[in-house]
Amino acid sequence: MTNTQTIHTNINSISSEQWDKLLDFGSANFFQTKKAFQFFKSVGLEPFIFAIEQEKQITLLITGIIQKEKGIKAAFTSRAIIYGGPILSKKANEQDILELLKIMISHLKNKGIYIEIRNLNNYSNYKNIFEKAGFEYLPHLNFHLDCKDEQTMRKRMSSSKLRQIKKSIKTGTEIIEAQSIEEIKAYYAILHDLYTTKVKTPLPDLDFFIKMWKDDIAKFLLVHYKEEIIGGIVCPIFQNKTIYEWFVCGKDGQYKDVYPSILATWAAMEYAHKNKIEYFDFMGAGKPNEDYGVREFKSKFGGDLVEHGRFIYISQPLLYKVGKTAVKILKKT
């Protein structure tokens, strides 16, 4: 790197104006915004940031969070999660990317068992750079849905899903935006039950969702039926470019001709079209070589299946191996 470049590892040294300018590049997403960074910090998570500045311009930026369970589990579950990979300006060259990845590793390797970059865009042209830094590529699928034209959106959906949406609406089921903490609590109760009984991965606590709603971090689109919240979806939005499926749930199979999870997913699609948001990002569809029931569900909404994968750097191999085994056992119980 040249002498005119500065490495930033603290949010306070980064110009908000330059950060915002960098977000115009195609590799940017909601989770890399200053708003997301400050939200994560406000709910007790440990966000981190690494950036290169050249001639008063941020040319490369990586941001993410340290996640870990509470209490005695913390030492065995700590990991660094990066949603979306680096934001790359046209001035970011291979050497800069490699250098920043190495700096990031040196700062984070003692804070977690592994560093995982969950790509939301295609980084295949940079795969060799990540590998030089010590990352391994892991195949991982996702769906991206074009929401610009409602008629095309409907045509690409499966006929069964369209029928289920129509049936749900015919019963009087509505899609509403959350208006109260009580509605957030009702939604969270359904989500918590889903994660406890089926997903079996950690879920943020209720306060996380209440603050997300209060601070307008994401849209809470809820499914309302007979004076009750029976499902919903939480969707961060990035500019007019992308809406994200972050958390979705529903009391499926409990009401005749009502399909809450399907209606919640449609709610995000419809919201995107009406508000001129270009794409809906389903935020993951599992590994290609593993059965994943949710992938089948997501595939029915007409999105394009993409494999942008993930990059992982394992800093503590033994603990990582133990953790993977424990997760498999937990999901089988």
C-alpha positions in Angstrom: 0.0 0.0 0.0 1.1 3.6 -0.7 1.9 6.2 1.9 -1.2 8.1 1.0 -3.4 5.3 2.3 -4.8 5.1 5.9 -6.2 2.0 7.6 -9.2 2.6 9.8 -10.2 0.1 12.5 -12.5 2.5 14.5 -15.8 3.9 13.4 -15.0 7.3 14.9 -12.2 7.9 12.4 -14.3 7.2 9.4 -16.1 10.0 7.6 -19.8 9.4 7.5 -19.9 11.3 4.1 -17.3 9.0 2.6 -18.9 5.9 4.0 -22.2 6.9 2.4 -20.5 7.5 -0.9 -19.1 4.0 -0.8 -22.6 2.6 -0.4 -23.4 3.5 -4.0 -21.2 0.6 -5.2 -22.9 -2.6 -6.2 -21.4 -4.8 -3.6 -22.9 -2.7 -0.7 -25.9 -3.9 1.4 -27.9 -2.8 4.4 -25.8 -4.6 7.0 -22.7 -2.5 5.9 -24.4 0.8 6.7 -23.5 3.1 9.6 -27.2 2.7 10.8 -26.8 -1.0 11.1 -23.4 -0.7 12.8 -24.9 1.7 15.4 -27.9 -0.5 15.9 -25.8 -3.6 16.6 -23.8 -1.6 19.1 -26.9 -0.3 20.8 -28.2 -3.8 21.5 -25.0 -5.0 23.2 -23.3 -6.7 20.2 -19.7 -6.0 19.3 -19.5 -4.5 15.8 -16.2 -4.1 14.1 -15.1 -2.2 11.0 -12.0 -2.1 8.8 -11.5 0.4 6.0 -8.9 1.8 3.6 -8.9 5.5 2.9 -7.0 7.0 0.0 -6.9 10.7 -0.9 -9.9 11.4 1.4 -11.9 8.6 -0.2 -12.9 5.3 1.4 -12.1 2.7 -1.2 -12.7 -0.5 0.7 -14.7 -1.3 3.8 -15.6 -4.4 5.8 -17.9 -4.4 8.8 -19.6 -7.1 10.9 -20.3 -8.3 14.4 -19.0 -10.7 17.1 -21.7 -13.1 18.0 -21.6 -15.4 21.0 -24.0 -17.1 23.4 -24.4 -15.9 27.0 -22.6 -17.3 30.1 -20.4 -20.3 30.0 -21.3 -20.9 26.3 -19.6 -17.7 25.2 -16.1 -19.2 24.9 -17.3 -22.0 22.7 -19.6 -20.0 20.5 -17.9 -16.8 19.7 -17.6 -16.0 16.0 -17.2 -13.0 13.7 -20.0 -12.7 11.2 -19.8 -10.4 8.1 -23.0 -10.0 6.2 -22.2 -9.3 2.6 -18.4 -9.2 2.2 -16.3 -6.1 1.5 -17.7 -3.0 -0.2 -15.3 -2.5 -3.1 -14.9 0.8 -4.9 -13.3 0.9 -8.4 -10.1 2.0 -6.8 -9.8 -1.1 -4.6 -7.0 -3.3 -6.0 -6.1 -6.9 -5.2 -3.2 -5.9 -2.9 -5.5 -3.6 -0.9 -8.1 -6.3 -0.4 -5.5 -8.9 0.7 -3.9 -6.4 3.1 -7.2 -5.4 4.7 -8.3 -9.1 5.0 -5.0 -9.9 6.8 -5.4 -6.9 9.1 -9.0 -8.0 9.9 -7.8 -11.5 10.7 -5.1 -10.2 13.0 -7.7 -8.2 15.0 -10.4 -10.8 15.1 -8.6 -14.2 15.4 -8.5 -14.1 19.2 -12.1 -12.9 19.5 -13.8 -15.9 17.9 -13.5 -19.5 16.8 -14.0 -18.5 13.2 -14.6 -15.5 10.8 -17.5 -16.1 8.3 -18.3 -13.9 5.4 -21.8 -14.5 4.2 -21.8 -13.2 0.6 -24.9 -11.4 -0.6 -23.2 -10.6 -3.9 -20.9 -12.5 -6.4 -17.3 -12.4 -5.2 -16.1 -15.2 -7.5 -13.6 -12.8 -9.2 -11.9 -12.3 -5.8 -11.9 -15.9 -4.6 -8.1 -16.3 -5.0 -7.5 -13.2 -2.9 -9.6 -14.6 0.0 -7.8 -17.9 -0.3 -4.4 -16.2 -0.1 -5.5 -14.6 3.1 -6.4 -18.0 4.6 -10.1 -18.2 3.9 -11.9 -21.3 2.5 -14.8 -21.0 0.1 -18.0 -22.8 1.1 -20.8 -23.2 -1.4 -24.0 -21.7 -0.2 -27.3 -20.9 -2.1 -29.7 -18.0 -2.1 -32.6 -16.6 -4.0 -32.7 -13.1 -5.5 -36.1 -11.9 -6.7 -36.7 -9.0 -9.2 -39.6 -7.0 -7.8 -39.8 -4.2 -10.4 -42.8 -5.6 -12.2 -45.7 -7.1 -10.3 -47.2 -9.0 -13.2 -43.8 -10.7 -13.9 -43.5 -11.4 -10.2 -46.8 -13.2 -10.1 -46.1 -15.1 -13.3 -42.9 -16.5 -11.9 -44.5 -17.7 -8.6 -45.9 -21.2 -8.4 -49.6 -21.5 -9.0 -50.1 -23.2 -5.6 -48.5 -20.2 -3.7 -50.7 -17.8 -5.6 -53.8 -19.8 -4.7 -52.8 -19.9 -1.1 -52.2 -16.1 -1.0 -55.7 -15.5 -2.6 -57.3 -18.0 -0.2 -55.7 -16.3 2.8 -56.8 -12.8 1.7 -60.4 -14.1 1.0 -60.7 -15.2 4.7 -60.1 -11.6 5.8 -56.4 -12.1 6.7 -54.5 -8.8 6.3 -50.9 -7.7 6.0 -50.2 -4.7 8.4 -47.2 -2.8 9.5 -46.5 -3.2 13.2 -48.0 -0.4 15.3 -47.3 -1.4 18.9 -44.9 -3.2 21.2 -47.7 -5.7 21.9 -47.8 -6.7 18.2 -44.0 -7.1 18.2 -44.3 -9.3 21.3 -47.0 -11.5 19.6 -44.8 -11.8 16.5 -41.7 -12.7 18.6 -43.6 -15.4 20.5 -44.3 -17.2 17.1 -40.7 -16.7 16.0 -39.3 -17.9 19.3 -41.4 -21.1 19.1 -40.2 -21.7 15.5 -36.5 -21.4 16.5 -36.9 -23.5 19.6 -38.8 -26.4 17.9 -37.5 -26.4 14.3 -34.7 -24.0 13.4 -32.7 -24.7 16.6 -30.2 -22.0 16.2 -29.7 -18.9 18.5 -32.3 -16.1 18.2 -31.8 -12.6 19.5 -34.0 -11.7 22.5 -37.2 -9.7 22.5 -35.5 -6.4 23.3 -33.5 -6.7 20.1 -36.7 -6.8 18.0 -38.4 -4.0 20.0 -35.4 -1.7 19.6 -35.2 -2.6 15.9 -38.8 -1.6 15.5 -38.5 1.6 17.6 -35.4 2.7 15.8 -36.9 2.0 12.4 -34.1 -0.4 11.4 -36.4 -2.7 9.6 -40.1 -3.0 8.4 -42.2 -5.3 10.5 -44.9 -6.7 8.1 -47.3 -8.7 10.1 -50.1 -11.2 9.3 -53.3 -10.2 11.1 -56.3 -12.6 11.3 -59.3 -12.3 13.6 -57.8 -9.8 16.0 -54.6 -11.8 16.3 -51.0 -11.6 14.9 -50.4 -15.0 13.4 -47.1 -14.4 11.5 -44.9 -11.8 10.0 -41.6 -10.9 8.4 -38.8 -8.5 9.5 -37.2 -6.7 6.5 -34.3 -4.3 6.5 -34.3 -2.1 3.4 -31.2 -0.8 1.6 -31.9 2.4 -0.3 -34.3 1.6 -3.2 -32.2 -1.4 -4.1 -32.9 -4.3 -1.9 -35.4 -5.6 0.8 -34.1 -8.5 3.0 -35.9 -11.4 4.5 -34.2 -11.4 7.9 -36.7 -13.2 10.2 -40.0 -14.8 9.0 -42.5 -17.0 10.8 -46.1 -18.0 10.9 -48.7 -20.2 12.7 -48.9 -22.5 9.7 -51.4 -25.3 9.6 -53.5 -23.9 12.4 -56.3 -22.1 10.4 -58.4 -23.2 7.5 -57.3 -21.6 4.2 -54.8 -19.3 5.9 -51.1 -19.6 5.1 -49.3 -17.1 7.4 -45.6 -17.7 6.3 -46.6 -17.6 2.6 -48.5 -14.4 3.1 -45.6 -12.9 5.1 -43.2 -13.6 2.3 -45.6 -12.1 -0.2 -45.9 -9.1 2.0 -42.2 -8.3 1.5 -42.5 -8.8 -2.3 -45.6 -6.6 -2.5 -44.0 -3.9 -0.3 -40.9 -3.9 -2.5 -42.9 -3.4 -5.7 -45.2 -0.7 -4.3 -42.2 1.2 -2.9 -40.0 0.8 -6.0 -37.4 -1.4 -4.3 -35.7 -3.4 -7.0 -34.9 -6.8 -5.4 -35.9 -9.1 -2.6 -33.0 -11.0 -1.0 -34.1 -14.2 0.7 -30.9 -14.3 2.8 -29.9 -17.9 2.3 -31.1 -21.2 1.0 -28.7 -23.7 2.5 -25.8 -25.7 1.2 -26.3 -27.3 -2.3 -25.3 -30.8 -1.2 -27.7 -30.9 1.8 -31.4 -31.2 2.0 -32.9 -28.0 3.1 -36.7 -27.8 3.5 -36.8 -24.0 3.5 -35.1 -23.9 0.1 -38.1 -25.8 -1.4 -40.4 -23.2 0.2 -38.4 -20.2 -1.0 -38.1 -21.6 -4.5 -41.8 -21.3 -5.1 -41.8 -17.5 -5.1 -40.0 -17.2 -8.4 -36.6 -15.9 -7.4 -33.3 -16.7 -9.2 -31.2 -19.4 -7.5 -27.7 -18.1 -7.0 -24.6 -19.5 -5.4 -22.6 -16.7 -4.0 -21.2 -18.9 -1.2 -19.4 -18.0 2.0 -15.8 -17.5 3.0 -14.6 -18.9 6.3 -11.4 -18.4 8.3 -11.0 -20.9 11.1 -8.8 -19.5 13.9 -9.4 -22.2 16.5 -9.8 -25.5 14.6 -10.5 -27.8 17.6 -13.2 -25.6 19.0 -14.7 -25.2 15.5 -14.9 -29.0 15.1 -16.5 -29.4 18.6 -19.0 -26.6 17.8 -20.0 -28.2 14.4 -20.6 -31.5 16.1 -22.7 -29.9 18.9 -24.9 -28.0 16.4 -25.6 -31.3 14.5 -26.6 -33.1 17.7 -28.8 -30.2 18.8 -30.7 -30.1 15.5 -31.4 -33.8 15.7 -32.9 -33.6 19.2 
